[in-house]
Amino acid sequence: MNPTPYLVFEGTCREALETYAQVMGGEVEMMMTADQMPEGAPPEGKENWILHGAVQFDEGLLMASDNIFGEAWPMAGCSVHMAFPSVERGREVFAVMAEGGEVQMDYQATFWTPGFGTLRDRFGVNWMISTSQPFP
C-alpha cells in the first residue's frame, strides 16, 4: 500500500495542481469540476471549483479538491515530502515553490542529506523538499 496525500484548497486547487505538475515534473491526470457532479448542484459561485483532481509523479500520486461544501479544515503539523534525484534539482524546485510563500528552513545540507528545506507555498501547503542524492 502507498499512502496518497489528499490536499484541500479554497478555490485554488486547479492552479495549485497545475503548478505542482509543472514545477515538479508531474502530469495532471484528472481535474473534475463541481458542476460535473452527477447529482445535485454545487453551491453558487463554486461551479468551477475542483471536485477531484490528481497529479501523477514518477512513483507517486497527489490528489486534491477544493472545499466545495465547507466540510474540510486546514491541516496543521503535516507536510508533503518530495525527494529529487539531485541537490541542484531539489534547490531549483524549492526556490520556485517558495515564491509567494514562506520559507521555514532554507534548502541546505544537513547531517542526513546533502539537500533539505521546508516551506509553506503560496497555496498554504507545507512542503519538505529534499534529495535522494547520497553524500559524496
VOGU-3710 file (C-alpha; in Angstrom, 3 decimals, decimal comma):
1> mnptpylvfe> 0,000/0,000/0,000  1,148/3,530/-0,743  -0,272/6,438/1,263  -1,525/9,207/-1,012  -1,718/12,807/0,223  -5,103/14,452/-0,423  -4,965/18,237/-0,188  -7,937/20,587/0,182  -7,961/24,162/-1,133  -10,323/27,132/-1,033
11> gtcrealety> -10,820/27,673/-4,768  -7,157/27,421/-5,826  -6,935/23,662/-6,416  -6,665/23,880/-10,225  -3,848/26,429/-10,084  -2,046/24,537/-7,315  -2,132/21,136/-9,072  -1,102/22,639/-12,410  1,771/24,444/-10,652  2,922/21,276/-8,871
21> aqvmggevem> 2,817/19,273/-12,100  4,799/21,902/-13,994  7,397/22,638/-11,297  7,978/19,072/-10,112  7,628/17,189/-13,380  4,258/15,519/-12,890  1,245/15,094/-15,118  -2,283/16,208/-14,284  -4,284/13,040/-14,773  -7,681/14,267/-13,588
31> mmtadqmpeg> -9,445/17,568/-12,990  -13,201/17,245/-12,370  -15,169/20,400/-11,571  -18,078/20,697/-9,159  -20,551/21,294/-11,990  -19,719/17,780/-13,266  -21,245/16,141/-10,181  -23,799/13,520/-11,237  -26,400/14,597/-8,668  -27,250/17,952/-7,196
41> appegkenwi> -25,808/21,337/-7,915  -22,731/22,814/-6,311  -23,108/25,943/-4,206  -23,460/29,108/-6,261  -20,125/30,503/-7,365  -18,304/27,202/-6,881  -19,275/25,510/-10,151  -15,694/25,647/-11,462  -14,075/24,627/-8,188  -12,345/21,257/-8,331
51> lhgavqfdeg> -14,370/18,317/-7,049  -11,435/15,956/-7,530  -8,004/16,334/-9,104  -4,862/14,238/-9,302  -1,245/14,686/-10,377  0,825/11,613/-11,208  4,540/11,731/-10,478  7,084/9,001/-11,294  6,179/6,797/-8,373  3,585/8,812/-6,515
61> llmasdnifg> 0,188/10,390/-6,734  -1,016/13,659/-5,249  -4,773/14,157/-5,026  -6,734/17,266/-4,126  -10,005/19,140/-4,255  -11,495/22,468/-3,334  -13,515/22,756/-0,132  -16,792/22,961/-2,072  -19,177/22,221/0,778  -17,101/23,778/3,579
71> eawpmagcsv> -16,618/20,482/5,371  -12,812/20,348/5,370  -10,454/22,130/7,725  -6,802/23,104/7,394  -4,288/20,502/8,498  -1,673/21,561/10,994  1,541/19,662/11,582  1,504/17,960/8,189  3,814/18,364/5,174  4,144/16,752/1,761
81> hmafpsverg> 7,665/15,408/1,158  9,274/15,277/-2,296  12,800/13,937/-2,885  14,563/14,863/-6,128  17,434/12,955/-7,769  19,996/15,722/-7,299  20,773/18,520/-4,860  20,577/21,012/-7,723  17,098/19,874/-8,837  15,865/19,978/-5,245
91> revfavmaeg> 17,222/23,519/-4,880  15,507/24,608/-8,132  12,135/23,215/-7,068  12,494/24,674/-3,570  13,175/28,158/-4,976  10,125/28,093/-7,261  7,835/26,639/-4,601  8,964/29,322/-2,118  7,882/32,176/-4,435  4,961/33,915/-2,760
101> gevqmdyqat> 5,167/31,505/0,170  7,130/31,302/3,392  10,452/29,514/3,895  10,650/27,780/7,237  14,090/26,179/6,751  16,393/27,159/3,885  17,362/24,414/1,456  20,751/23,227/2,699  22,952/20,275/3,576  22,031/18,554/6,829
111> fwtpgfgtlr> 23,515/15,660/8,748  21,154/13,200/6,983  21,114/14,519/3,394  23,055/16,911/1,170  19,863/18,876/0,442  16,748/19,579/2,520  14,426/22,516/3,217  10,893/23,261/4,372  8,379/25,843/3,234  4,714/26,774/3,045
121> drfgvnwmis> 3,817/27,550/-0,564  1,542/30,354/-1,757  -1,420/27,940/-1,639  -0,880/27,229/2,071  0,597/23,729/1,660  3,613/22,705/3,762  6,427/21,008/1,818  9,628/19,194/2,721  11,915/19,273/-0,325  14,969/17,035/-0,302
131> tsqpfp> 17,243/14,968/-2,476  17,810/11,253/-2,773  21,395/12,005/-3,866  23,794/10,411/-1,383  26,523/12,333/0,398  29,749/12,435/-1,660
//
